[in-house]
Amino acid sequence: MPDFLTVNEIAVAAMFATFIFMLFRGIPVAFSLVGVSLIFVLIAEYGLDPHRAAFKGIIDFDRTGIDYQKLQAISGRLFGNTIKNPVLVALPMFIYMGLMLDQSGVAQRMMIAMQRLFGSLRGGLSLTVLLIGIILAASTGVIGASVTLLGVMALPAMMAQNYSKPIATGTIASAGTLGILIPPSIMLVIMSDQLAISLGDLFMGALFPGLILGALYIVFIVIYGFVSPSSMPAPKSAGRIGMHEVADVAIAVVPPMFLILLVLGSIFFGFATPTEASGLGALGATLLALMARKLNWRVFREVARSTLNTSGYIVGIFLAANFFAYVLRRYGGDEIVQELVLSAFDSPYLTVAFILFIVFCLGFLLDWIEITIIIMPLMLPIIQGLELAVPGYGQVRDPEVVWFAILVAVTLQTSFLTPPVGFALFYLKGVCPPGISLGHIYKGIIPFVLLQLLGLFIVFEIPALTTWLPSVAYGD
């Protein structure tokens, strides 16, 4: 058998192919990951083990050293070091914060106030959606809540104002996905655990790239409004804008800004760790709901239940993906993948670009959780071994890993907008009024995906965007 096509390599490729096949058959992600893993443990023990296989001596297979008895040890690994990581405590806290903020009515007040301020402008509703999306991203980090909330609040008004269906749906979907990048972000929490780097560094490092993406969206909407005025028409009648409207916006923005300052400010100034800041954020969101007179036992119960469901879903996939990654490594998948990536290009920066291209393509098929847990640890030794001139300013530990993590986070943001697994598209479709199809949504997200790739290029070319702020926040 040729060297480039060993049995181990076939097995690794078959694991990924079987997993993707099971996903397209509609089997839940966690069950697919565990099922594939158990199948390939069976294959390793009874099919490919040279001491047990019926075709012993015919093929050359590197033993995995794994069998069902040895799988007992993985429970200690998963429920020991993995689940007991204190960083993961921030996960349900940030989810709770986002869901409770959704119940507080903050976003609704911002939407009403900003509509009065920007509604008379061409593309004013789109600008309103983007600005609220940026604020929600910095105060929730929950994609489903942001996209659904923006869709419910803004889409009917956009349709009533004769906005183009693709531009309206594309704006809402892309604005809602900013929450996965702008801290606090549950994706960054998982990355911090998988890459063994500071969550504070990731939060601070993601802030500028997230704001750059938001700025690119806003510039695009302004330019598009002049190029195609019929797509985002100004209202036929609009009242005068005075100090009263400006004051309303200021009052509406103060509560979420307070929450952002409470969470990110406490991290930046060193008053709290990211895990502690997540608790402050959950408390702050609860107080905002209480002050808005939206907090009662029914709301608290629903938020707590949704937090438990979402956290359980993520942790379930988290454990299943770790199991999958463990079996994959026993097949030599880490060496195979690393050799494939390193042999593609001589330049370290082209190697990073190749990895990002792989992640971008995987985003069409897999959710960000599987990609983060399975792919990121495989790529970590590669990044650490490349000679990358990423400035750490003497303060950031492993600056090249922080830069790489943010690049992957920006790339994975596109996975929420790219079919067939783009969750933001389906969240939005679920609240769309009749007459808006998935075709309109798919067409609308194209320019925003291109803008995300432009933002990725900017961060790739200027690594200091991801490492300067962490060096300031955690410098001596």
C-alpha positions in Angstrom: 0.0 0.0 0.0 1.5 3.4 -0.9 3.0 5.5 1.9 0.5 8.4 1.4 -2.5 6.1 1.9 -1.9 4.1 5.1 -4.7 2.3 6.9 -4.5 4.8 9.7 -5.0 7.7 7.3 -8.0 5.9 5.8 -9.4 5.3 9.2 -9.1 9.0 10.2 -10.7 10.1 7.0 -13.5 7.5 7.5 -14.1 8.8 11.0 -14.8 12.3 9.7 -16.8 11.1 6.7 -19.0 8.8 8.9 -19.6 11.7 11.3 -20.7 14.1 8.6 -22.9 11.3 7.0 -24.6 10.7 10.4 -25.2 14.5 10.7 -26.9 14.6 7.3 -29.0 11.7 8.3 -30.5 13.9 11.1 -28.8 12.1 14.0 -28.1 14.6 16.9 -24.6 15.9 17.0 -23.6 14.4 20.4 -25.0 11.0 19.5 -23.2 11.1 16.2 -19.9 11.9 17.8 -20.2 9.2 20.5 -21.6 6.6 18.0 -18.8 7.1 15.5 -16.2 6.9 18.3 -17.6 3.6 19.6 -17.8 2.2 16.1 -14.1 2.9 15.5 -13.1 1.6 18.8 -14.8 -1.6 17.8 -13.0 -1.5 14.4 -9.6 -0.9 16.2 -10.1 -3.8 18.6 -11.6 -6.5 16.4 -11.1 -5.4 12.8 -7.6 -3.9 12.6 -5.8 -5.3 15.6 -3.1 -7.5 14.0 -3.5 -10.0 16.8 -7.2 -10.4 16.3 -8.0 -9.5 12.7 -9.0 -12.4 10.4 -6.7 -10.8 7.8 -3.7 -10.7 10.1 -0.5 -9.9 8.3 -2.2 -8.8 5.1 -2.3 -5.1 6.0 0.1 -2.8 7.8 -1.8 -1.1 10.6 -0.3 0.9 13.5 -2.1 -0.3 16.6 -4.2 2.2 18.4 -3.7 0.6 21.8 -7.4 1.2 22.5 -10.2 -1.2 23.5 -13.4 -1.0 25.3 -11.8 -1.8 28.7 -9.4 1.1 28.3 -12.4 3.4 27.6 -13.1 3.3 31.4 -10.2 5.8 31.9 -11.8 8.4 29.7 -14.6 9.1 32.2 -12.0 10.2 34.7 -10.4 12.4 32.0 -13.7 14.0 30.9 -15.3 14.5 34.3 -12.0 15.3 36.0 -9.7 17.8 34.4 -12.1 18.8 31.6 -15.4 19.5 33.5 -13.6 20.8 36.6 -11.9 23.6 34.7 -13.0 26.8 36.5 -13.1 28.7 33.3 -16.1 26.7 32.2 -18.1 28.1 35.1 -18.4 31.3 33.1 -20.3 29.4 30.4 -23.8 29.1 32.1 -23.3 32.5 33.7 -22.9 34.3 30.4 -25.8 32.3 28.9 -28.0 33.3 31.9 -26.9 37.0 31.5 -27.9 37.1 27.9 -31.2 35.4 28.4 -32.1 37.6 31.4 -31.1 40.7 29.5 -33.5 39.6 26.8 -36.3 39.6 29.4 -35.4 43.0 30.8 -36.8 44.9 27.8 -33.5 46.8 27.3 -33.3 45.9 23.6 -36.9 46.9 23.0 -36.3 50.3 24.5 -33.1 50.8 22.5 -34.9 49.8 19.3 -37.8 52.2 19.9 -35.5 55.1 20.8 -33.0 54.5 17.9 -35.8 54.1 15.4 -36.9 57.6 16.2 -33.4 58.9 16.0 -32.2 57.2 12.8 -35.6 56.2 11.2 -35.7 59.3 9.0 -32.4 58.4 7.3 -32.0 56.2 4.3 -31.0 52.9 5.7 -31.7 54.1 9.2 -33.4 50.9 10.3 -30.4 48.9 9.2 -28.1 51.2 11.1 -30.3 50.8 14.2 -30.2 47.0 13.9 -26.4 47.0 13.6 -25.8 49.4 16.5 -28.1 47.4 18.7 -26.5 44.2 17.5 -23.1 45.5 18.6 -24.4 46.6 22.0 -26.2 43.2 22.5 -23.0 41.4 21.5 -21.0 43.1 24.1 -23.6 42.4 26.8 -25.0 38.9 26.0 -22.9 36.7 23.7 -25.9 34.5 23.0 -26.4 34.2 19.2 -29.9 32.6 19.3 -31.3 35.3 21.6 -29.8 38.2 19.6 -30.9 37.0 16.2 -34.4 36.1 17.3 -34.8 39.4 19.3 -33.6 41.6 16.4 -35.8 39.6 13.9 -38.9 40.0 16.0 -38.3 43.7 16.7 -36.9 45.0 13.4 -38.1 42.8 10.5 -41.7 43.9 10.6 -40.7 47.6 10.6 -38.3 47.0 7.7 -41.0 45.3 5.7 -43.5 48.0 6.4 -40.9 50.5 5.1 -40.4 48.5 1.9 -36.8 47.4 2.6 -35.3 44.8 0.3 -35.9 41.4 1.8 -32.3 40.2 1.3 -30.7 43.3 2.8 -33.1 43.3 5.7 -32.6 39.7 6.6 -28.8 39.8 5.9 -28.4 42.8 8.2 -30.3 41.2 11.1 -28.5 37.8 10.8 -25.1 39.3 10.6 -25.7 41.8 13.4 -26.9 39.0 15.7 -23.7 36.9 15.0 -21.4 39.6 16.4 -22.2 38.1 19.9 -20.0 35.1 19.1 -16.9 37.3 18.7 -17.3 40.5 20.8 -16.8 39.5 24.4 -18.2 38.1 26.6 -18.4 35.2 24.1 -19.1 31.6 25.0 -17.0 30.5 22.0 -14.0 32.2 23.6 -14.7 30.5 26.9 -14.4 27.1 25.1 -11.3 28.2 23.2 -9.6 29.2 26.4 -10.2 25.8 27.8 -9.1 23.9 24.7 -5.9 26.0 24.1 -5.0 26.4 27.7 -4.6 30.2 27.4 -6.0 33.1 29.4 -9.7 33.8 28.9 -8.9 37.5 29.8 -6.4 37.7 26.9 -9.0 36.3 24.5 -11.7 38.7 25.7 -9.5 41.7 25.3 -8.0 40.4 22.1 -11.4 39.9 20.5 -12.7 43.4 21.3 -11.0 45.3 18.4 -11.7 42.7 15.7 -15.3 42.6 16.8 -15.7 46.3 16.6 -13.9 46.4 13.2 -16.5 43.9 11.9 -19.3 46.1 13.2 -17.7 49.2 11.6 -17.4 47.4 8.3 -21.1 46.5 8.4 -22.1 50.1 9.2 -19.9 51.5 6.3 -21.4 48.9 3.9 -25.0 49.9 4.9 -24.2 53.6 4.5 -22.6 53.1 1.0 -25.3 50.7 -0.1 -28.0 53.1 0.9 -26.5 55.7 -1.6 -25.9 53.1 -4.3 -29.3 51.5 -4.1 -31.7 53.8 -2.4 -34.7 51.7 -3.4 -33.4 48.8 -1.3 -33.5 50.9 1.9 -35.9 53.8 1.4 -36.3 56.6 3.9 -39.8 56.8 5.4 -42.3 59.1 3.6 -43.0 60.9 6.7 -40.7 61.4 9.7 -40.8 63.8 12.6 -38.0 66.3 13.4 -35.1 65.0 15.4 -34.4 67.0 18.5 -32.8 66.8 21.9 -35.7 64.7 23.2 -34.9 61.9 20.8 -31.2 62.1 21.6 -31.9 62.0 25.3 -34.2 58.9 24.8 -31.4 57.1 23.1 -28.9 58.0 25.8 -31.3 56.8 28.5 -32.0 53.5 26.6 -28.3 52.8 26.1 -27.2 53.5 29.7 -28.4 50.1 31.2 -26.6 47.8 28.7 -23.5 50.1 28.8 -23.5 49.7 32.6 -23.6 45.9 32.1 -20.7 46.0 29.6 -18.7 48.2 32.0 -19.4 45.8 34.8 -18.2 42.8 32.9 -15.5 43.9 30.6 -14.4 46.9 32.8 -13.9 44.6 35.8 -11.7 42.3 33.7 -9.8 45.1 32.0 -9.0 46.9 35.3 -8.1 43.7 37.1 -10.9 43.9 39.6 -12.2 40.4 38.7 -11.3 37.3 36.7 -13.4 36.5 33.7 -15.1 33.8 35.7 -15.9 36.2 38.5 -17.0 38.8 35.9 -19.5 36.3 34.5 -21.2 36.2 37.9 -21.2 40.0 38.1 -22.8 40.0 34.7 -25.5 37.6 35.7 -26.3 39.6 38.8 -26.3 42.8 36.8 -28.7 41.5 34.2 -31.0 40.3 37.0 -31.0 43.7 38.6 -31.8 45.4 35.2 -34.8 43.1 34.8 -35.8 43.9 38.4 -35.5 47.7 37.8 -37.5 47.4 34.6 -40.2 45.5 36.6 -39.9 42.5 34.3 -38.6 40.1 36.9 -41.0 37.6 38.4 -41.1 34.0 39.2 -42.2 32.9 35.8 -39.5 34.9 34.0 -36.8 33.6 36.4 -38.0 30.0 36.0 -38.0 30.3 32.2 -34.5 31.9 32.1 -33.1 29.3 34.5 -34.7 26.5 32.4 -33.3 27.9 29.1 -29.9 28.4 30.7 -29.9 24.7 31.8 -31.0 23.5 28.4 -28.5 25.6 26.5 -25.6 24.7 28.9 -26.6 21.0 28.8 -26.6 21.1 25.0 -23.2 22.7 24.8 -21.6 20.5 27.6 -23.1 17.4 25.9 -21.5 18.2 22.6 -18.3 19.2 24.6 -18.0 15.8 26.2 -18.9 13.9 23.0 -16.4 15.9 20.9 -13.7 15.3 23.5 -14.4 11.5 23.3 -14.3 11.7 19.5 -11.0 13.6 19.6 -9.5 11.0 22.0 -10.3 8.1 19.7 -9.1 10.2 16.7 -5.7 10.7 18.4 -5.4 7.0 19.2 -5.7 6.4 15.5 -2.8 8.9 15.0 -5.1 11.5 13.7 -3.1 14.4 15.3 0.1 13.4 13.6 -1.7 12.8 10.3 -3.4 16.1 10.3 -0.3 18.0 11.5 1.8 16.4 8.8 -0.8 17.2 6.1 -0.9 20.9 7.2 2.8 21.4 7.6 3.6 19.7 4.2 1.3 22.1 2.3 3.4 25.3 2.5 6.9 26.3 3.6 5.8 29.8 4.8 4.4 29.9 8.3 1.9 32.5 7.4 0.6 30.5 4.4 0.3 27.6 6.8 -1.9 29.7 9.1 -3.9 30.8 6.1 -4.3 27.2 5.0 -5.6 26.2 8.5 -8.1 29.1 8.4 -9.3 28.0 4.9 -9.9 24.5 6.3 -11.8 25.9 9.3 -13.9 28.1 6.9 -14.8 25.1 4.8 -15.7 23.0 7.9 -18.0 25.8 8.9 -20.3 24.9 6.1 -20.8 21.4 7.6 -20.1 21.5 11.3 -21.0 23.7 14.3 -18.4 25.9 15.9 -18.4 23.6 19.1 -17.2 20.5 17.2 -14.6 22.6 15.2 -13.3 24.2 18.4 -13.0 21.1 20.4 -11.7 18.7 17.7 -9.6 20.9 15.4 -8.1 23.6 17.7 -6.1 21.1 19.9 -4.8 19.5 16.7 -3.6 22.8 15.4 -2.1 24.1 18.7 1.3 22.3 18.3 1.5 23.5 14.7 1.0 27.2 15.7 3.4 26.9 18.6 6.1 25.4 16.3 5.8 28.1 13.6 8.0 31.1 13.7 5.3 33.8 13.8 6.3 37.4 14.5 3.3 38.2 16.7 4.0 41.0 19.2 3.3 40.2 22.8 4.7 43.4 24.2 6.4 41.4 26.9 3.1 40.8 28.7 1.0 38.4 26.7 1.8 34.7 27.1 1.8 32.8 23.8 0.8 35.8 21.7 0.8 33.7 18.5 -1.8 31.4 20.0 -4.0 34.3 21.1 -3.8 35.8 17.6 -4.6 32.4 16.0 -7.5 31.9 18.3 -9.1 35.2 17.4 -8.5 34.5 13.7 -10.3 31.2 14.1 -13.1 33.0 16.0 -13.6 35.5 13.2 -13.6 32.6 10.7 -16.1 30.6 12.7 -18.4 33.6 12.8 -19.0 32.9 9.1 -20.2 29.4 10.1 -23.4 31.0 11.6 -24.2 32.5 8.2 -23.2 29.8 5.7 -25.6 27.1 4.7 -26.4 24.3 5.3 -25.5 24.5 9.1 -25.8 28.3 9.5 -27.8 28.5 12.8 -28.4 32.2 12.6 -30.2 31.7 9.3 -32.6 29.2 10.9 -33.1 31.3 14.0 -34.1 34.2 11.7 -36.3 32.0 9.5 -38.2 30.9 12.5 -39.4 34.5 13.2 -39.8 35.7 9.7 -43.2 36.9 8.5 -44.8 35.2 5.5 -43.3 36.0 2.2 -39.6 35.8 3.3 -38.0 32.6 2.2 -34.6 31.0 3.0 -33.6 32.1 -0.5 -34.0 35.8 0.5 -31.9 35.1 3.6 -29.2 33.2 1.7 -28.9 36.1 -0.8 -28.8 38.7 1.9 -25.9 37.2 3.9 -23.5 37.1 0.9 -22.1 40.6 1.3 -21.8 40.2 5.0 -19.8 37.0 4.7 -17.5 38.8 2.3 -17.2 41.6 4.9 -16.3 39.0 7.5 -13.6 37.7 5.3 -12.3 41.3 4.8 -12.2 41.7 8.6 -10.3 38.4 8.9 -7.8 39.7 6.4 -7.3 42.9 8.4 -6.7 40.9 11.6 -4.4 38.5 9.8 -2.3 41.4 8.4 -2.2 43.4 11.7 -1.7 40.9 14.6 -1.3 43.8 17.1 -5.0 44.3 16.9 -5.4 41.1 19.0 -2.4 41.4 21.4 -2.0 45.1 22.2 -5.1 45.5 24.4 -4.4 42.3 26.5 -0.9 43.6 27.1 -2.3 46.9 28.4 -4.9 45.3 30.5 -2.6 42.8 32.1 0.7 44.8 32.0 2.6 45.7 35.1 
